[in-house]
Amino acid sequence: MPGPVSHGRFVWYDLMTHDPDAAAEFYAKVAGWGSMAWDGPEPPDGHGPYMMFTAGEHPIGGRAKLPAEALEKGAAPHWLAYVTVPDAAAVAKKTQELGGSILKEPTTMSGVGTFAVLRDPQGAVFAPSTPEGDEPTADGPPSEKEFSWNELATTDLQAAYEFYSSIFGWKTKEDMDMGGMGIYRTYGPEAESDITYGGMFAKTEEMPGSLHPHWLYYIAVEDIEAGVERVKEHGGEIVHGPQGVPGGDFIAQCRDPQGAYFALHASAKKEDG
């Protein structure tokens, strides 16, 4: 029997893009991902065929072609993360009550579970998910090739934090004063846990990239400079960085050849001895 559904944990990442096969080649070269066929039901709304990305031997996400109706509405290639909740339909309803909106109504897929695609009150898009069986990955520190950080750029840090805290139960881990950039707030599960899921901040006009509120997902790599070179070599673009961040880690924000934003994250190297 599957265990109880966790609350507020990132478990899956989907890439919607123009050419899923070309995207698979790019991320294989940049992140070292493999591919695996999806043996479940085909996704609804013309999103199939659906293939999975793998880090080592386990799946971490999937990819599919942007459907025609999404393109007609102006959708661009993008990553979308799924966050666990006991009741995805209830989260969709609560999101509306709190000033957000539903982009895709709660949908149940046999053998998979129930999910929805929502927009928060500031405009960033996310997906609550109630898995039917075991959750895709175990909680714990991310390994190389896995998604290691989930970052929200928004227009109102406190309002966004209160929204996500109310639906996912996230708690503040640390508020870092970044000077002219304002506060960078890291968040995670209950205060007793040493796990941090990511960070959030209020975007300023001076910052690179889109001014629209959005989520950005970081992929763990061994070396940031080598990762950046792979992105450029295989047709991607470096939007910002590479740069060091508090704690000694290094990051680079990127765009893949079809326009989807993602980021690389290299942990601080430990001194020998």
N, C-alpha and C positions, 0 to 999 in steps of 0.2 A: 504493500500500500504506500502511495506517496505521502511524504510528510506534510505538515502544515505549510501553507503559503507564507512566505516572508512578507514583510511590509516595507516598501521603500528601497528595494535593492535593484540596481541595474543588472539585467540578466541577458539582454539580447540587443543586437544592433543591426538594423536593416539599411542597405544602400539602395535607393531608387535612382536609376540612372538611364541614360539613353542606350548604352551598349554594355550590358552586363558582362559579356565575355571579355571585352577590352578592359573593363574595370578589374576583372579577376586577374588579368595579366599584370596590370599596373600594381595592384596591392600585393601580388605574389612577389614581385621584384622589390617593392619598397618595404613591406612589412614581413615578408616571408610566409605569408598565408598560403594554405592549401585550399582545395575545393572538395566538396562532397555533395552528392545528389540528395535532394530532399525527397524522402519517401512517404511523406504525409499527404493530406489532401491539398489540391492546388489552391493557392490563395484566391480570394474573391476579387471581383472588379477588374479582371483582366491584368492582374499583376504577375501572372505566371509566364513562362516557366520559372520556378524558383530554385535557386542553388544556394548552398551554404558556404561560408568562409570557415576555415578551420585554423586554429593555432595549435600546432602539434597534432595530436590525435582527436582533439575535441572541438565541436562546433562553437563558434562565438557569435555568429550572425549570418545574415543572408543577403542576397542581391536579386533584384528583379528589374524589369523594364518599366519605366514610367508609362502608365497607361495614357491613351490618347486624351481622355477627358481631363486628366491632370495637366497635361501639356496645354490644353485649350484654356485652362484657368491660370496659366502662367507659372506652373510649378517648374522649378529647376532641379537638377540632380542634388540629392541631399542625403544625409544620414539621419536616422530616426532611432532613438533608444526606447526600449521597453523597460518599465519599472514595475516590480511586483506589488500587488495589492490583493487583499482578500476578495474584493468585489469591484471589478472594473466598471460595471454599469453604475454603481453607486458613486464612484469617483467622477464619472462623466457628469452625472447629475449635479454633484457638489461643485464641480468646476463651473458649470453654468450659473449656479446660485452665487458663486463668488466673483462673477464678472468675466469668466472665460467663455470659450465656445467649443462646440463639438464639430470637428472636421469629418470624422467618420464615426458613425453611431456604433455602440458596443456590438461586436460581432463574435459569435462563437464558432470555432472550428473544431470538429470532432478530433479527439486525440491531441489537441493543442491547448485549447482553453479559450478564454474570452479576452478581447482587447478592444481598445478604442484609440482614436487619434484625436488629440485635444490641443487647443491653443490656450495658453495661460492669459490672465488679464492684461499683461503687458505685450503679448504677441508671440512668445516663443512656443514652439510645437513640441509635444512629447506624447508618449503612449503608455497608459497604465495597462498592466497585463495580469490576468489571473490564470496561471498555468493549470491545465487539467491533471497532469502527472507530475513527475519530478521536475524541479527547476533545472534549467540548462547547465548552470555552473554552481560551484560551491563558493560560499562566502570566504573571504580571506584576501591576503595581499595578491595583487595581480602579478603575473609572470610576463616575461618578454613575449611579445607578439599579441598580448591581450590588451584590451582597453583598460587604461590605468587611471584616467581622470575624466570627470564629467563636469564641464564648465558652462555656467549660464552668464551671458552678457545681457543685461536688462536695462530698463530705464529708471527703475525704482527698486533699489536693493531691499529695503525693509519690506515693502509691499510684496515683492516676489518671494522673499524668504517666508513671510507669514503664510502666503498661499501654499507653497510647497510643504511647509511644516504641517499645515492643517490636513493635507491630503496624503502625505507620505510619512509623516511623523519624524521628519529630519530635525536634527538638533545642531546648533552652532558648535563647531569645534574650536575655532579661533577667528578673531577679527584682526586683520593685519592692516595697519595704516600705511597706504602706499603713496602718501604725499598728495600730489596733484591728481593722482588717479582715484583717490578716495579709499574707501574700505574694501578690502578683499576678504570675503567671509568663506571659510571652509566649513563643510557640513558633513554629517554622517548619521549613523543610527544613534541610539540612546547614549547619553553622556558617558556611561560606564565603558562603552566600547572604545577600543583604540583604532577602529576602522574609520577612514575618511573617504567619502565617495567623490569629492570634488570641491569646486569653489564657485562663488558667484560674486558679481560686482555690477555697479552701474557704469555703463559705457559712456565715455566722453567723445566729443566730436574729434578730438585729436587722435583717437585710437584708430589703428588700421582696420580695414574690412567694413562690413555692412554696419550701418547704424541701427538696423532693425534688431529687436531682441531675438536671441537665438541660442541654441545649445551647440557646444563644440566638444568633440570627443577625441581624447588623446590615446595614441597607440604606443605601447612601451617598446622601445628599441634599446639596443646595447650602447650605441654611440650616436650622439646627435649629429655630429658633423658628417659621418658616413650616411646616416639616414637622409640628411638634407641633400647630399650629392645624389643619392638614388632617386629622390623625388625629381630633381632637375633633369637627371639623365634620362628618365623615362616619361618626360612630357608634362610633369606637374609644375606647380609654381609655389615659391616660398612667399607667403603673404607677410610674415613677421618673424624675425629671429634669424638664426638661433640665438638664444639668450639664456643667461642663468636666472634662476628664481630663488626666493628664500628657501633655505634648507640645502642648497647646493645642487639641486637638479637642473636640467637643461631642457628647454622646449623650443619647438618651431611650429608655427601655424602655417598651414599649407592648403592648396587647392589641387584636386586631382585633374587630369586632362579633360574631363567632361564637366568640371565646374563645382563638384561637391567639396565642401570645406571639411578638413580634418586636421589633426595636429599630432606631432611626435613628442615623446617624453622619454628622456634618459635619466635614470636615477643617478644620484651622486656616487661617484666611484669611492669605494672604501680604501683607505690606506693599507698597504700590506703590513702585516704584523700588528 
